[in-house]
Amino acid sequence: MDNFASVENKVALVTGAAVGIGRACAEILASGGAKVLLTDMNLDAVSATTEELNAKGYTVACAEQNVTNQARWSEIVELCTKRFGALDILVNNAGIYVGGLVINNTLEEVRRVQEVNVDSIYMGTQAAARVMQPGSSIINLSSVAGIKGLPGHSAYGASKGAVRLYSKHSAIEFARMGLGIRVNSVHPGVIATAMGSQVYDDFVACGMANSIEEAQAQVAELTPLGREGQVEEVASLVRFLASDASSYCTGSEFVVDGGASA
């Protein structure tokens, strides 16, 4: 894989990189020779992750970032280019999950999930595109909930659907403008993370299952591969999209869900 999806000497920025999918993305990019800036709202957690990756010999740094703060986006991009000399890869991973039935969701919940999951993508894409060179890649983490309807996922799914279409629109614009910046979205199914476990909790809360175990069994039954995904399986796809191996891929959605949406 090191030779096929090479990211040697590229510079990457990964948001929400302290744990879960974000951390896995940062590590797989760094292991391939990329210089990586990890950001997260939890400075202690992202600092600990960065120390662990540095101990493995990778070239990484970290910074605290609230992805809903537009001014901070400009600062983070500037920090990245000053520290590593460029910005070739942006992984817009930071996000939150808000479940619940349509009739129960509050407007505040809906607005919050849109702010974190959608507004941050817009601000990050805009800030990064201003400094990126041709051949750069923006990867936006969406969800299978952004492709198909799921009970208890209306607020979250709407935000992730917006990410999917925003990725397509920006990809077309960048191509037509001759910027040479590719944009794609990645759509994980249920992944073994803290956020993934919230899906099981939501199944129970919405009355779709009587227990966490029953919810897990339902998800496994609906997934042809019969299991939840691992963060490394999502990160491997992200590395492909970050590399020149995917040079003809833009404006597309890439599903990694064990066949659940098939």
C-alpha positions, 0 to 999 in steps of 0.5 A, spaced: 500 500 500 505 504 501 507 504 494 500 504 491 497 510 494 503 514 496 502 520 500 510 521 500 512 528 502 504 531 501 502 535 507 495 534 510 490 537 515 485 532 519 480 535 523 477 531 529 483 527 529 484 526 536 480 519 536 476 514 532 476 515 524 480 522 524 486 519 528 486 513 524 486 517 518 492 522 521 496 515 522 495 512 515 497 518 512 503 519 516 505 512 515 505 513 508 510 519 509 505 525 509 506 531 514 500 531 518 497 537 522 492 534 527 486 538 530 481 537 535 477 541 540 480 537 545 487 539 546 489 534 551 487 528 547 489 531 540 496 532 543 497 525 546 495 522 539 500 527 536 505 524 541 504 517 540 505 518 532 511 522 533 514 516 537 513 512 531 517 516 527 512 520 523 512 528 522 506 530 525 504 536 529 497 538 533 493 544 534 486 546 538 480 547 533 473 549 533 471 547 526 465 552 527 469 558 528 471 561 521 477 565 524 480 559 527 480 556 520 484 561 517 489 561 523 489 553 522 491 553 515 496 559 516 499 554 521 499 548 517 503 552 511 508 555 515 509 549 519 510 544 513 510 549 507 504 547 504 497 544 504 495 538 499 490 534 503 484 536 507 480 531 511 474 534 513 472 529 519 470 533 525 463 532 526 457 530 531 451 525 531 444 527 533 439 522 533 432 522 535 425 522 532 423 527 527 417 529 532 422 530 538 428 533 535 429 540 537 430 546 533 437 547 537 439 540 536 438 541 528 441 547 528 447 545 532 448 539 528 448 543 521 453 548 524 458 542 526 457 538 520 456 542 514 458 549 516 465 547 518 465 543 511 464 550 507 469 554 512 474 548 511 474 547 504 474 555 502 480 556 507 484 550 504 482 552 497 485 559 497 492 556 498 492 549 495 496 547 489 493 543 483 493 536 485 490 537 492 485 533 495 479 535 499 476 529 503 469 530 506 467 525 511 459 524 510 455 518 512 451 512 509 445 516 512 447 522 507 445 517 502 439 513 504 433 514 509 434 511 516 429 512 522 432 516 528 437 519 523 433 525 520 437 531 523 444 527 522 442 525 515 440 531 513 447 534 515 450 529 512 446 529 505 448 536 505 456 534 505 455 529 500 452 535 495 456 540 497 462 536 495 459 535 488 458 542 487 465 544 490 468 539 486 465 541 479 467 549 481 474 547 482 474 543 476 471 548 471 476 554 475 482 550 473 484 549 480 486 542 480 483 541 487 479 534 487 473 534 492 470 527 494 465 525 500 466 518 504 460 515 507 461 510 512 456 505 515 456 503 522 463 503 525 466 501 531 467 508 534 464 512 540 460 515 535 458 509 532 455 506 539 451 512 539 447 509 533 445 503 537 443 507 543 438 511 538 435 504 536 433 503 543 431 510 545 427 510 538 423 504 540 427 500 534 430 495 539 429 493 546 436 493 548 443 494 545 444 487 544 438 487 539 440 493 536 447 490 534 444 484 532 439 488 527 445 492 524 449 486 523 443 482 519 442 489 515 449 488 513 451 483 508 458 483 511 455 481 517 459 486 522 461 493 523 466 497 520 473 498 523 476 505 523 482 503 519 478 501 513 475 508 512 482 511 513 485 506 507 479 509 503 481 516 505 488 515 503 487 512 496 483 519 495 488 523 498 493 520 493 495 521 486 492 514 485 485 517 485 487 523 480 481 521 476 476 521 482 472 528 484 465 529 485 464 522 487 461 519 494 465 513 496 461 508 501 464 504 506 459 500 509 460 493 509 454 493 503 449 495 508 446 500 503 447 496 497 
